[in-house]
Amino acid sequence: MSSRIEQLINEIDEYIEGCKPKAFSNTEIIVNRDEMQDLLGELRLRIPDEVKRYQKIISNQEAILSDAQAQAQAMLAQAQTQTAELVNEHEIMQRAYAQANEVVEQAQAQANDIINKAIQEADEVRRGAIRYTDDMLQSLQMIITHSMEGAQGRFDAFMQSMQSSCDIVSSNRNELAGSLVSQESSNEKQEEPS
């Protein structure tokens, strides 16, 4: 069962795939800002909930270990009770001790198995949660990086256009300055006595 974050990432991927390509470009696309912001906004809202959910799963490993230890204690208590019952009579003392030791060893082995399995399951859940969260964050990072690259491209094009306009203005001023110098030089020649 996929999470809402996975659905959102799939929707963003589908949206990007469905966007029209920018003119004269094989890599840039035209994105509707409102739609993309809506998708990213919901993604931002969902990520903390997903992270909390997996943190809760990870914290449950303590409960699993506690339950395993409780079961082990109960088994040990039962073994001790059986031992007390077996050694009540003097004639069967040796057999009772042997059986009691065997029960204790079995109980200890089962308790160790339960604890080891609980630790292994908790570690698997924790690793799975971390991997899943990292995958979600990696997808988000790729989307943000893609958006930043698009924004940088638009900014570079804008700066190039501004520089071109600035160069034209500078060129026009230089032409005007040249005209003023020519005009002043012509006026001075007219004012000189012949």
C-alpha positions as CSV (number, residue, x, y, z in Angstrom):
1,M,0.0,0.0,0.0
2,S,1.6,3.2,-1.2
3,S,1.7,6.3,1.0
4,R,0.4,9.8,0.1
5,I,4.0,11.0,-0.3
6,E,4.6,8.3,-2.9
7,Q,1.3,9.3,-4.7
8,L,2.4,13.0,-4.6
9,I,5.8,12.2,-6.0
10,N,4.1,10.2,-8.8
11,E,1.7,13.1,-9.5
12,I,4.7,15.5,-9.7
13,D,6.5,13.1,-12.1
14,E,3.4,12.8,-14.2
15,Y,2.8,16.5,-14.2
16,I,6.4,17.2,-15.2
17,E,6.1,14.6,-18.0
18,G,2.9,16.2,-19.2
19,C,4.4,19.8,-19.3
20,K,5.0,21.4,-22.7
21,P,8.7,21.8,-23.7
22,K,10.1,25.3,-23.8
23,A,10.7,26.6,-27.3
24,F,14.0,25.7,-28.8
25,S,15.0,23.4,-25.8
26,N,15.1,19.7,-25.3
27,T,15.5,19.8,-21.5
28,E,13.5,22.8,-20.3
29,I,9.7,22.8,-19.8
30,I,7.0,25.3,-19.1
31,V,5.6,24.7,-15.6
32,N,2.4,26.2,-14.1
33,R,3.7,27.7,-10.9
34,D,0.4,27.4,-9.0
35,E,-0.1,23.7,-9.7
36,M,3.6,22.9,-8.9
37,Q,3.4,25.0,-5.6
38,D,0.2,23.1,-4.6
39,L,1.8,19.7,-5.1
40,L,5.0,20.8,-3.3
41,G,2.9,22.4,-0.5
42,E,1.1,19.2,0.2
43,L,4.3,17.2,0.0
44,R,5.8,19.5,2.6
45,L,2.8,19.0,4.9
46,R,2.9,15.2,4.5
47,I,6.6,14.6,5.1
48,P,6.6,15.4,8.9
49,D,3.6,13.0,9.4
50,E,5.4,10.2,7.5
51,V,8.6,10.8,9.5
52,K,6.6,10.7,12.8
53,R,4.9,7.5,11.7
54,Y,8.2,5.8,11.1
55,Q,9.7,7.2,14.3
56,K,6.8,5.6,16.1
57,I,7.5,2.3,14.5
58,I,11.2,2.6,15.5
59,S,10.2,3.4,19.1
60,N,8.0,0.3,19.1
61,Q,11.2,-1.8,19.1
62,E,11.6,-1.0,22.8
63,A,8.1,-2.4,23.4
64,I,8.9,-5.5,21.4
65,L,12.1,-6.0,23.5
66,S,10.3,-5.4,26.7
67,D,7.6,-7.9,25.8
68,A,10.3,-10.5,24.9
69,Q,12.0,-10.0,28.2
70,A,8.7,-10.3,30.0
71,Q,8.0,-13.6,28.3
72,A,11.5,-14.8,29.2
73,Q,11.0,-13.9,32.8
74,A,7.7,-15.7,32.9
75,M,9.3,-18.8,31.4
76,L,12.1,-18.6,33.9
77,A,9.6,-18.2,36.8
78,Q,7.6,-21.2,35.5
79,A,10.9,-23.2,35.3
80,Q,11.7,-22.3,38.9
81,T,8.2,-23.3,40.0
82,Q,8.6,-26.7,38.3
83,T,12.0,-27.0,39.9
84,A,10.5,-26.4,43.4
85,E,7.8,-29.0,42.8
86,L,10.3,-31.6,41.6
87,V,12.7,-31.3,44.5
88,N,10.0,-31.5,47.2
89,E,10.7,-35.2,47.8
90,H,14.2,-36.3,48.8
91,E,14.2,-39.6,46.8
92,I,13.9,-37.8,43.4
93,M,16.2,-34.9,44.3
94,Q,18.9,-35.7,41.7
95,R,16.3,-36.3,38.9
96,A,14.5,-33.1,39.9
97,Y,17.7,-31.0,39.7
98,A,18.5,-32.5,36.3
99,Q,15.0,-31.8,34.9
100,A,15.0,-28.3,36.5
101,N,18.3,-27.5,34.9
102,E,17.1,-28.7,31.5
103,V,13.9,-26.6,31.8
104,V,15.9,-23.6,32.8
105,E,18.3,-24.1,29.9
106,Q,15.4,-24.5,27.5
107,A,13.6,-21.4,28.9
108,Q,16.8,-19.4,28.6
109,A,17.4,-20.6,25.0
110,Q,13.8,-19.7,24.1
111,A,14.1,-16.3,25.8
112,N,17.4,-15.6,24.0
113,D,15.7,-16.6,20.7
114,I,12.7,-14.3,21.4
115,I,15.0,-11.3,22.3
116,N,17.3,-11.9,19.2
117,K,14.3,-12.1,16.9
118,A,12.8,-9.0,18.4
119,I,16.0,-7.1,18.0
120,Q,16.4,-8.3,14.4
121,E,12.8,-7.3,13.6
122,A,13.2,-3.9,15.2
123,D,16.4,-3.2,13.3
124,E,14.8,-4.3,10.0
125,V,11.8,-1.9,10.7
126,R,14.2,0.9,11.6
127,R,16.4,0.4,8.5
128,G,13.3,0.1,6.3
129,A,11.9,3.3,7.8
130,I,15.2,5.2,7.3
131,R,15.5,3.9,3.7
132,Y,11.9,4.9,2.9
133,T,12.3,8.3,4.4
134,D,15.6,8.8,2.6
135,D,14.0,7.8,-0.7
136,M,11.2,10.3,-0.2
137,L,13.7,13.1,0.6
138,Q,15.9,12.1,-2.4
139,S,12.9,12.5,-4.7
140,L,12.0,15.9,-3.1
141,Q,15.7,17.0,-3.4
142,M,15.6,16.1,-7.1
143,I,12.4,18.1,-7.6
144,I,13.9,21.1,-5.8
145,T,17.2,20.9,-7.7
146,H,15.2,20.7,-11.0
147,S,13.2,23.8,-10.0
148,M,16.4,25.6,-9.0
149,E,18.0,24.8,-12.3
150,G,15.0,26.1,-14.2
151,A,14.9,29.3,-12.1
152,Q,18.7,29.8,-12.7
153,G,18.2,29.4,-16.5
154,R,15.4,32.0,-16.5
155,F,17.5,34.4,-14.3
156,D,20.5,34.0,-16.7
157,A,18.4,34.8,-19.7
158,F,16.9,37.8,-17.9
159,M,20.5,39.1,-17.0
160,Q,21.6,38.6,-20.6
161,S,18.7,40.6,-21.9
162,M,19.4,43.4,-19.4
163,Q,23.1,43.5,-20.4
164,S,22.1,43.7,-24.1
165,S,19.8,46.7,-23.3
166,C,22.5,48.3,-21.2
167,D,25.0,47.9,-24.1
168,I,22.5,49.6,-26.5
169,V,22.0,52.5,-24.1
170,S,25.7,52.9,-23.6
171,S,26.3,52.9,-27.4
172,N,23.5,55.5,-27.9
173,R,25.1,57.8,-25.3
174,N,28.5,57.5,-26.9
175,E,27.0,58.5,-30.2
176,L,25.3,61.5,-28.6
177,A,28.5,62.5,-26.9
178,G,30.3,62.4,-30.3
179,S,27.6,64.6,-31.8
180,L,27.9,67.1,-29.0
181,V,31.7,67.3,-29.5
182,S,31.3,67.8,-33.2
183,Q,28.6,70.5,-32.7
184,E,30.8,72.4,-30.1
185,S,33.8,72.3,-32.5
186,S,31.7,73.7,-35.3
187,N,30.4,76.5,-33.2
188,E,33.9,77.5,-32.1
189,K,35.1,77.8,-35.7
190,Q,32.2,80.1,-36.6
191,E,33.0,82.4,-33.7
192,E,36.7,82.8,-34.6
193,P,37.3,86.2,-36.4
194,S,38.4,85.9,-40.0
